[in-house]
Amino acid sequence: MDVGDPVVKLENVRKQYGSFIAVHQADFSIGRGEFFAMLGPSGCGKTTTLKMIAGFEQPTAGHVFLEGEDVSHTPPHKRNVNTVFQQYALFPHMSVFDNVAFGPRSKKLPEAEVKTRVAEMLDVVRLGEFAQRRPAQLSGGQQQRVALARALVNYPSALLLDEPLAALDLKLREAMQIELKRIQREVGITFVFVTHDQGEALTMSDRIAVMSEGRVEQVGAPVDIYARPETLFVAGFIGSANLLPGTIVSSDGGGTRVLLLDGTEVVVAAGNSASSAALSQGNQVTVMLRPEQVVLGGEGAMKVFVTGCKREGAFCGRNSVHALARLCSVHVGRVARNCWFHFYQRRFHRGSAVVIAASSSYPSHQRTT
Amino acid sequence: MTKPHKRFASRPEWMGLGVMVFVALGVVALAAEWVTGAPAIGLLALLISSVVAIIWTAIMGGLDTRRALAPYGLLKPGILWLSLFFLAPLWSMLEMSLSSKKSRFDFFPAFTWEWSNYSKALTDFGPQFGRSFLYAGIATILTLLIGYPLAYVIAFRGGKYRSLLLGLIAVPFFTSYLIRTLAWQNLLSDSGPVVSVLETLRLENVMEWLHIMDNGRLINTPAAVIGGLTYNFLPFMILPIYVSLEKIDVRLMDASMDLYTTATGAFRRVVLPLSLPGIFAGSLLVFIPAAGDFVNAKFLGSPQTTMIGSSIQDQFLVQLNYPLAAAMSFVLMAIITASVLVYAKFMGTEDLT
């Protein structure tokens, strides 16, 4: 996806420590005013990528551009980006005011302007009354907001956030998610957000880069990443998915017919294909089936998608039924939130045959090689 | 079972505090012979019974009472030890500093409110006092200049060798202070290695110009005394600074670089202020003993570099002029206390961390 006016641009960036490659070929742009997330399991290279944008690490190969300027080897204090650190890294010997004023004072702005800027930013994060407190006298959420104000007061080209919510408890995390969005709207600065929490990334971001083992697997809007994952890793990492390998039988304007391993044939509607590459006959593909798309029914009850033999079911969570059905030798897991009452009404039993149907337009497939 | 008296039981911490002060004063009174003979035995009995009373209150009282009394119980051994071996001698020294001798050979000076001891201490030993504080001050600054970078490197760049390097700093403590100073005497002696190296390099003139050498000699100069003090007290500067630096989160430096400071700026605005408590503690640990030191001046100095510690030792052990020696000790104590208070005010260490 192309960004018209990129604030941050990574061009084939690679980072290597000895023989270990932390980041392979990262190549994407982040647009002005975007809320951009880098998502992946720990050790996937997302923090290293962020550090290369901040300037704490330098790329082994490739270039980092900031506002069109190559900053690959510029030290952090000469880059107009600011970071909110994982444990906030507030200066314990300074008041909230002095913490926030640190950046403007480093830039040698006149003290009167420092004062107005800091006061203004403390208002944005709603910490006006706490200016004279020490960080140790604040709660975790308040410290978080001081860290935000300290970075934003410099009006950076981009704000980098390294797992900023990881240290907060669930309630506070949810509140801060909304707060972060509000602040971003208010200041209009590009946010680059590193997280391993997909829920956080999916709800907050405009776009997400999913990373795994140093590779950028996919960059796209949350809805695309969820509904049309480009790689098997993304399909398995985001949400829960049933991945069914098969072979393409035919493909035309009406959709693609895929022969699954057990001999079942399914049709995937056109436009649900994640890959634009040719879906020619004989290609190996994987069909992804999200649990919420799946409906269970008795024989002949609905439009048949796949038939299978249900193995067992169990309640899982508030409103979903964990059903495992044997389908082309694969367990279809976490099926159907809307069929729990079937269990309740004892329409299905362990071992009874069911029909699995896909209710929405979600099913899609990816190429596997 | 009878309950202890209500008033005591409701305020056990007052009882604990009262007994503690009473025991401390009682022990001093006995040791300093304020009370003698039969009253002394009575006082001793009172002391013992007050301790028994508090133990009894603790046993009879509930959990709250015991919890309130516990800190005073834990303080008791320290109080006993310090009142016997610190407070009582301090008192007798104060008494001695206001006593006078009838003749030079009078071994037991009498208490006569002899304030002239103090004026004598100040007038006769002014230069020694001045030198002590000057040498101790210079040694403190030198240990800071040498010790801070060392502590910094160990704390931030030590990696897995941290404990080893810290251990190496403590290694000199394995030998006696006296022996190390005697070794320095050898090193700096006229035929010693340091002088001969300086002579080979033809650096004597430079050293003379820097007032480090005097007439081609290194030993028996002020520089030797200050050098000895610096060497001997260096670990006391390094360790507290290391402790305060080690606590600093290295990400704070990243944060300040991120906020547009250079590495130097980050050090000045973040690391240095956060290590001030260590600098403060280290300077006290060096300055106070260095000001009262008598070993370095004796072995590395000359009569022209005598420090007040040696003079006090001389008055006590050679001249046997106990009143004057005691007065000198009190003057030294007063000056050190005053300068520490001024320093504490100036450094403002009531700050966090």
Interface residues (C-beta under 8 A of the other chain):
Chain A: A54 G55 F56 P75 P76 H77 K78 V81 N82 T83 F85 Q87 A89 L90 F91 P92 H93 F102 G103 S106 K107 R134 A136 R150 A151 N154
Chain B: D249 R251 L252 D254 A255 S256 M257 D258 L259 Y260 T261 T262 G265 R269 V270 P273 L274 D351 L352 T353
